[in-house]
Structure formats: structure tokens, C-alpha cells
């Protein structure tokens, strides 16, 4: 079985990663009927080390320089049917103070050997190792700085195994003063070392959570749950569409990368999921595949993260200035009769003017379908897109970071831990090249 090792770096990675693994385990153990035995076994063996008659252990390594988030995740699984292997985590004595250079230049070399030893142990437990799923935040110091260091080390030590990073992009309004520095430094390193980077926006999570709860202020727990559900929708197994039954050994991680990030210059992905429904209103909603697919296609083309407020009048033709351009799209349908769905509504997302000429028609949009619902969602669709819509927020962060750099704001905090101005300049250049590549699609 192709095992995936999850690396939960920093507070954000520990919390969202824990919720993701909880969702995957629940989906594998609380689903319908024996007809999905292969599905459940595939999902369990991909993300968990399942001992005979024992407790399932997540194929995961947690790393944080402060103990609260890691100990919280360990405590939460103490009485559950899954947990973390004893000792497969690293906890420091002090945080990184929202300083990327402290996480990368100080904590990285200091704990790198121990963390890589923990990762090696998890890799060796896999009968067939697929790759890494790295989870971290871009705003703080540990997730961004130490996460970047670990990503570079993985690239050197496991060059033949892919790494997909899921990174949380900070609020536009700002979480910490130096978040744009931290984000650009991280993205430049991830662009050079990762096979793909999934951008999960705090602004988007907040909007969806606020719409679900109706509350003006939403909790991080609610936002983490939404992010984890979105990620579970892409990592849960799907049988190949050409197969009559379920194929146990399908490599989920590499299939995702094959469909969405096959070009080495374009590695930024965006993730969407519908429908988001509160538990209280779930019993009163009835969705059709036609309705869900039309809304998802419109969300992807329009670059929207929510169904509400979609503009159905605007058309994106070949002559539309500034219209979206894509390298690839992946749509995943989960639920009753998904495999029998008529695929014609997705024609709007495969039109030639949305893609460069060198992208072959059969590579533009992949559609995966499985008749099994995901958790409590009777019918759901998620999309993973690689296109120009993903760089708008990145462009804004790069511009703000460059403005701060021109004023030499906070540079002394980074210099005292070994990060030089040339490192900033190189990071700006790397991210700007990525932005221009997407703008020229």
C-alpha cells in the first residue's frame, strides 16, 4: 500500500493536521456497508499504520517549538481508536517569535537531525512509500521558517518522493506585522523544493465559517474543521474511472500531483468544496448533481471561494481581458450515483481559451467519481485548480513585503539570526518569477 506521511509543523499544522486525520479515520470506519471494504482499507493503510487488532497509529510526525498544540492533539486521541505513535513528535522549549529566520536558521539546524530521524522511522513503516503531505502556516515563525527548512531537507534526502504542502495564507487584514515577509520567504523556498503547494486562505475559511454559523466572530476550531474537510475530500480514495471495481494499490498523492501539477514551473494550487452545510440545516437540504456541478464550475472559472454571491451574467470568452487561465483542473465527485453522472456540464471548464495552446485537451480537466459519500455529506464536489486565479493574493503579499523591505522595516530582527538582505532579494525574485509565469499563461 502506498503510504503517505503527514508532517504537521507548528501550531497551525498540528491542529489542522489532527482534524484532517480525524476526518479520514472517521470516513474509513463509519461508512456504509461491506461493499466499501477495499475503500476503507485503502484509506486506513495510506494514512495509518494499522496493527492487527490494535489501535491505528497515524503516519505522522508533529513538530512545534511550543508544547500546547502538540500535547492537545496527543490528548485528544488518548481514548480514541486512532492516535500517534509514542515519541513521533518533537517539542521545543520556546517559540520562534513570528520570525522566519529564527525558525529556519536557528530551530532548523538545532532540531533538524532529530526530526528527520522521526520522519525516517515513519517512512520505513510503509510497505510502499508514496510521499509527504506537509502542513504549515505562512504567517508565523515555526510553521513557516522551520517548515521551509524541513521541506528543503526532504528534497535532499528523498529526491524521488514527492511533497505536497498545504499552507495557510494569513488574513489580508494582517495577523502579525511581518507576516508578508514570512509568507514570501516560505513560498520562495516551497516553490523550489515542493512538487505542489496548496494555498488555503484564512480569509476564505473565515467567510465560509461565518456563513455557516451566522456569527460575527468565528473560532479557529471552526475554520480548522472547514480546512480539514476540504483536504479530506481530495485525499480520500477514488477508483480509476476505467476500472470496474476498486483498485487497492492506487497512489492517491501521486495521482493528485499528476493531474494538477505536472509542470515544474507551475506549482500553486487552490482548493474549493461544496456544499458547506451546517449540521442543523443538513436534513433540510436536497442537492442535485447538476446544480452542484454548475455552481462548482462557475466558482472555479470566476475564482470565487463560496457559492453565495456568484455572478451568473458575466461570461469569460476568448476576448475577455484579464480572464482566468488554467494549467489544469481536477474535479472530485463523492456521493450517490456520482459515477453515473452525465459529464456535459463541465464543458465550460474545458474550453480552449481558458488554457495555453500547449496544454492538451485531455489534460485540461480530470474528473474523479465515487458513489460513496464523504462523512455526513450526501453529495459533494471538490476542485483542485492550477491557474492564474491562485496568484492574486500572492501578488498582494509580495508587493507589501517589497514595500516594507524598501523601508528596511524589521530587517534587523531577521539579520540577527543570520538572514541577509540578499536572501530577501532572492526570495522576491523567485516569487515574482512565479507570478509572471502565471500571468503569462
N, C-alpha and C positions, 0 to 999 in steps of 0.2 A: 504494500500500500504506500502511496506517495504522501509522506507526512510533511506537514507544514509546521515550522517552528515559529511561534509568535513571540516577538520581543516587545515588551511593554516598558517603555522608557519614560521616566519622570512621572509626576502625579497624573497628568492627563492620560498618558499611555497606560498606566496601571488601572485607572478607573474605567476608561472606555474598553480597554482590552479585556478586563474582567467581565464586563457586561456582554461583550461580544461572545466570549467563551460560554457564558451562562446561556445565551440565546441558542448557540449551536448545540450545546448539550441537551437543552430542553427540546429543541426541534428533533433531535435524534432519538430521544427516549419517550416522548409524549405524543408521537404522531399516530396516524391511523393504520391499523391492520398489519398483518404479516406480509402483505404484498410489497411492502416497502422495506423489507429486511435488508436488502443489499444497499439501499439508500442510507439507512440508519448506520449500518456497519461501516460504510464508506466514510460518512461524516465523522463518526466517532474515531476511526482509526487515522483519519487525516489530521485531526487536531488534538487527539488524546491518546495516551498510552494506556490501553485497557488491559489490566491484569485479569487473569482467569478468576472470576468470582469476587474480585476485589474492587476497590474504588478507582475510578478513572482519574488519571493524572494528566493535566493539560501539558501539551508540548510547548511549554512557555518558560521564558526567563524574564523576571521582573527586576528592573534596576531603577533606584531612586536614591538621591542623596539625603532625603529626609524620610523617616520611617512611617509616617502616618498613612499614606495611600497604600503602600505595600502591605503593611500589617492589617489594614482594613480589608484588603482583598483576601488575605490569608484567613482572617477571622470569619469572613462571610461564607467561606466554603467549608468550614470546620465540621458542620453537621449535614453536609450535602453529599450527594453521590459522586461528585467530582471535586477535585481540589488541585493543589500544586504540589509537586514533588518537594520533599523536605530538602531545604538548603539550596533550591534552584532560584535564588534571588540574591541581590546584592543591595545592601542598605548602607548609606554613608552616615556621617555624623553631622554634617552641615550642608545646607543647600548651596546653590550656585548664585544666589542673589540676582536672578534675572540677567545674568551676564554670560553671553555665549562663550566668550573667551575663557571664562573660569571653568565652564563645563567641558570645553574642547581641549584647552591647553593644560589644565590642572587635574580635573577629575578623570579625564580620559586616560592619560598616561598612568595615573595613580591606580586606577581600578581596572584598566583595560585587560590585563592578563587574567585576572580572576573572572571577569565577565565572559571573556572568550572561552575560558575553560568550562564555565557553566553551559555556554552555547554548544560547545563540542560534545558535552555529555548528552544533551538533548538530540543533537544530530545523530549520534551513534545509536540511539534507541530506535531510530526509524529503519524499517526494513528497506524502504526506498525513500530517499530524501528528495523532496520537491524543491524547497526553497524557504525563504524567510518572509514573514509579514512583520514589518517594523512599524510600531505605533508611537507617536510622539506629538508634542505641541511645538509650534514655531515661535511662540511668544517668550517663553521663559528662558532659563539658563541651562537646566539639567536636560530637559527633553530635547531642546534644540542643539545645544553645544555637545553634550555627551552623546546624544543620538546621532549627530553628524560624525563624531569620532568612531562610534561603533559601526556605522554604515561604511565608512572608509576601510575599516579593518576587515569587515566581512567581504568587501570587494577584493581585498588582497588575499584573504585566506580561503575563500570559497568562490573563485572566479567563474566556475562553471554552473553555479547555482544562483538563480535569480532572487532579487529582493524587491518586493513591492512595499512601499511605505505609505501608510495612511497618516497624514499630518493635519493637525487642526490649525486653521488660519485664524489669527486673532481678530477681535472686533475692529471694525473700521474706526469706531469712536475712540479706541485705544484702551488697552489693559495696563500696560507699563510704558514708560517713556521711551525705552529703547527697543520696543517690540519690532519695529521695522528693520533695524539693524540685525536683530537676531533672526528674523524671518529671511532676509536676503542672504545672510551668511549661510543659513541652513539650506535654502533652496539651491544655492550655487553648488554646495557640496553634494546634495542629493542628486542634482542633475548629472553630476559627473560619475557618481558611484552606483546609483539605483537603476533598475530596469524600468520602473514607473513610480510616480508619486501621485497618490490620490489626495486631492485638496478638499478638505472638509471645513466649511466656513462656519465660524461661530455665529455670525450674523444670520445665516440661513437656519441653523439649528434653533436659534432664539425665535425667529419668525414662526417656524413650524410649531415649536413648543407653545408659544404664546397663543397661536390659533387653536391648538388642541385644548389647552386648559382655560383659555379666556382670561388669564391672569396678566396683569401688567408686568409683574416681575416673576420670572420663572427660575427654577433651581437648576444647578449644574447637573443634578441627577436626572432631571427630565431631559435635558439636552444630550447627556451621555447616552440615555436609553434610545433616543432617536438615531444618533450616530451609529450605535451598535446594531440597531435593527437594519439600517441601510447597508451596513457592511455584511451582516449575516445573509442578506438577500443575494449577494454576489458570491459568497464563499460556500453556501450550501450546494451540494452536488446537483448536477443536471446531466441526464443521459445524453449521449450524442444523438442528434436528430436522425441520423441514418441507421441507428441501431433499433432492433425490435424490442430489446429489453434493456435493463440497466447494466452498464459495464463497470465492474467494481474498481478497476485499476485506473480510471480516468484521473489525470493530473489536473486538478481544478486550478491551481495557481498558474501553471504554465499555459493552460488554455485561456485564462483571462488575459494574460500578457500577450499571447499570440494574436488574439482578436482585437486588442486595443492599443498595444504599444510595440508594434513590430519595427518601427523606425527609430534609430538611435538618437535622432535629433529632437524628437517629439515625445516627451515622457510625462507630461502633466495630464491628469485625468480628473474629470468631475463625475459625481455620483448623484443620481436622483432616484426617488422612490415614491410610488403612490399605490394605494391611498393611505394617508395618515389619518387614522380614525381613533378617537378616544374610546376607552373601554365602555363608558356609559352609553355612547351612541352607536356602538358597533352592531347591536342587534336590530337597529332601525335603518341600517343602510343596505342597499342592494346594488351591486355593481355589475356591469356587463363588460365583456372583454372589448367590445367596440368602443364604448365610452372611455374606458381606461387607456386603451391604446391611442386613441385620438388625442387625449389630453397629454399623455407622455410624449408623443411625437411633437406636439406643439411646444411643450416645455423645453425639450431638447433644442429645437430649432430657434426658439425665442431666447434661450439662455435663462429661463426662469427656474426657480427652485421650489415654487409652490403652484398648485392648481389655481388658487384664488387669484383673481386679477389678470388672468390670461387675456391678451388682446387677440381676438379671433379674426379681426378685419385686416391686420397688416399681413402682406404677402412678401415673401422673400424670393424674388426672381433672380435670374442671372444678371439683370441690370441694376439690382438694388445695391447702392453704395454702402459699404461698411457692413454688409450682411455676414452671417456666420459662415465659417469654413471649417470642415472637419477632415481629419485623417481617417477616423473610424468611429463607429458606434456599436455598442453591444446592448441588446435588449433581452431581459430575462423575465419570462412569464412563469408564475407559480400559482397553481390552483386548479380547480375543477375544470376539465375539458380544455386546458391550455394547449395540449398537444394537437387538438383538433381545430384550433383557431385558424380562420382564413387570414392570411398574412397581408392582404392587399392594402390595408390602411397604412402600412409602414412605407409605402412607395414614396411618400413625401419626404422621407428622411434618406432616401437613396438617390435622389435626383442629382444629375451630374454636376450642376452648377454649385453644389454645396461642397464639392471635393476637388482637389487638384487633378489635373489630367492624368498624372502618373499613378493614381490610386485606381486599381482595377475594380470593376463593378462588383464582383463577388466579394471583395474585401471591404466594401463601404459599410455595410451593416450586417452584423451577425445576430441571429435570433435563436435563443435557447428557450425551450419549453418543457415544463414538467407538470404533471397532473396533481402533484402533491402541494397542498397549501403550506405557507410558511408561518409557523406558530399560529396565532389567532386570526391571521389574515386569510379569509376565504379565497380571495383573488388579489394578486398584487403584481406589479411590474416595476422593475428597477432598470436603470440605464447607466452605462459607463461610457462617457464620451471623451474623445481626444480631439480637441479643436480649439479654434480661436476664442471661444467664449470663456475658456479657463484662465486667460491671462489678464483679464481686466483688473482684477484685484491685485494680482502680482505687479502689474504696471504701476498701480497707485502706491503700493508699498515701496517699490524701487524708487519712485520719484521722491517720496517723503524721506527715505533713508539717504538719498543722494543730497537732498537739501540740508539735512542735518549734518552730513559729512562735510559739505562745503562750509558750514559754520563751525566745524570742528567740535560739535556738541557731543559730550560724553566720551570722546575718544580716549581720554586718559584712563577711564575705567577699563577699557579693553587693552590698552598698551601695557598696563602694569602686570598683566598676566601673559604677555608675550605676543599679542596680536598687533601687527604693524599696519600702517596705512596702506601699504601695498596689498595686503590681504583684502582690505575693503575694496580697493580698486579692481582687483581681480574678480571678486565676487560680483561687483556691479557689472563688469564686462560680461561675465558668464550669464547672469540673469537677463541682461539686455539682449544678448545674442539669442536666448531662448524666446524672448518676447518678439523680436524681429522675425524669427523663423515662423512663429505662429501668425504674425500679421501678414507675412508674405505667402501664406498658404494659397 
